[in-house]
Amino acid sequence: MESHDAGPGRFGRLLTVGEVATRSGVAVSTLHFYETKGLIESIRSSGNQRRYAREVLRRVAIIKVAQRVGIPLSEIQAALSTLPQGRTPTATDWKALSEKWKDDLDARIRHLQDLRDHLDGCIGCGCLSIETCPLRNPWDMLSKQGPGPRLLDP
């Protein structure tokens, strides 16, 4: 984090951490956490207070949407690092980021649907029903693969 005068300068009007928190709907502590993870960045005023360029609001929105669909923060950080610093991410940027995550999301959706469809029939590692388990896990063959659920976890 560099130390800069918090005036308008080349960054335009800078936002305080409280303003970013209010406008983005996330806690100040969350913004600090995002910053430590390299998801967003601030500059420091001459009084050593964090100041954010306005483009951070769009980055926080992208982070929140990506988190909501289950993208790990490490993947979000890697994707955001491909964007140019100092400008608001565009709709084109978002399309590129979301395309990278689409296959992973589709795979997770299929996995969750499979879990849902088989949840009532087996816990995945043994039998709950004499009628069902001999067909899905005859002679407890899955126990050779180790303890825990086997059929429901890829």
Buried (B, 14 or more C-beta within 10 A) or exposed (E): EEEBEBEEEEBEEBBBBEBBBEBBEBEBEBBBBBBEEBBBBBBBBEEEEBBBBBBBBBBBBBBBBBEEEEBEBEBBBEBBEEBEEEEEBEEEBBEBBBEEBEEBEEEEEEEEEEBEEBEEBBBBBBBEEEEBBEEBBEEEEBEEEEEEEBBBEE
